[in-house]
Amino acid sequence: MRVHIRPPLPSDAPAYSAAVLRSADHIGPWNPVDPNGLHELLRRQGPTLRSYFILDNEDGGIVGKVNVANIVRARFRNGALGYDSYVPYAGTGRMTEGMRLVVDRCFRDCPDGLGLHRLEINVQPDNVRSIALAKRLGFRHEGFSPRMLFINDAWRDHERFALTAEEWPGLEAAEPPVR
C-alpha cells in the first residue's frame, strides 16, 4: 500500500487548506470548495459522521478526504461515502487504495471498525471518475436519484451505488450483534 488512513486532526488545517486550494478546479464541479472547512468538519464528527484522510506513505501529503455520513445503526447499519481526491495524487491509484482501507474499516466490527453492513456512494452522473472509482471498489449500481443534493447552488441528480459486507472481498460478514 502506498497510503494509510486516519481521522483528520486540528493540526492538519494548513495542509488541508493547501490541498483543497490546489485542487479547486478538480473538485469544484462536484463539491463545494472550502479550504477553511476543516474546523467545521471536526466539530461535526460523532455517531452519524466519521471522516478519514487518505495520506501518502512517502511524503505524508493528503491524497483525499472520505466522509462516512448519515450513519444509521440498529437494523440498517448503513452509511454513505462521500469523497474528494486532491492534486497531485488524483489519477495515481492512491485514492482507490485509500478507499479500500476506508471501506474495510466501515465493515469491520467495533471497536476497530464502524460495524456497518451496507455502504452507499451517490455520484453526479457526469462525474465519470468517481463513478469509475465506485465500480472499481465493487459497488453495484442501484438507481438514479433526481435532485438529490443541493450542491453549488442547484439541486443535483445522483447515481446511487451500494455494497454490503457480504460482497466485500477479504472480509467475512459478521452476524448482526445481539442487542
QUITAVEN-V373180 format. One record per backbone hydrogen bond with DSSP energy under -0.5 kcal/mol. NH is the residue of the N-H (numbers start at 0). CO is the residue of the C=O. Records with the same first field share a line. If there is no record, write none. Layout:
# QUITAVEN-V373180
NH: CO, CO
This chain:
# QUITAVEN-V373180
3: 54
5: 52
11: 8
12: 9
15: 11
16: 12
17: 13
18: 14
19: 15
20: 16
21: 17
22: 18
23: 20
25: 22
26: 22
27: 23
29: 26
30: 26
33: 31
36: 33
40: 36
41: 37
42: 38
43: 39
44: 40, 41
45: 48
48: 45
49: 67
51: 65
52: 5
53: 63
54: 3, 52
55: 60
56: 1
59: 55
62: 53, 60
63: 53
64: 83
65: 51
66: 81
67: 49
68: 66, 79
70: 47
71: 77
75: 72
76: 72
77: 71
78: 117
79: 68
80: 119
81: 66
83: 64
85: 62
88: 85
89: 85
91: 88
96: 92
97: 93
98: 94
99: 95
100: 96
101: 97
102: 98
103: 99
104: 100
105: 101
106: 102
107: 103
111: 108
112: 108
113: 104
114: 104, 107
115: 105
116: 76
117: 76
118: 162
119: 78
120: 160
121: 80
122: 120, 158
126: 123
127: 125
130: 126
131: 127
132: 128
133: 129
134: 130
135: 131
136: 132
137: 134
138: 133
139: 161
141: 159
142: 159
144: 157
145: 143
147: 144, 155
148: 155
150: 148, 153
153: 150
155: 148
157: 144
158: 122
159: 142
160: 120
161: 139
162: 118
164: 116
166: 163
167: 163, 164
170: 167
171: 169
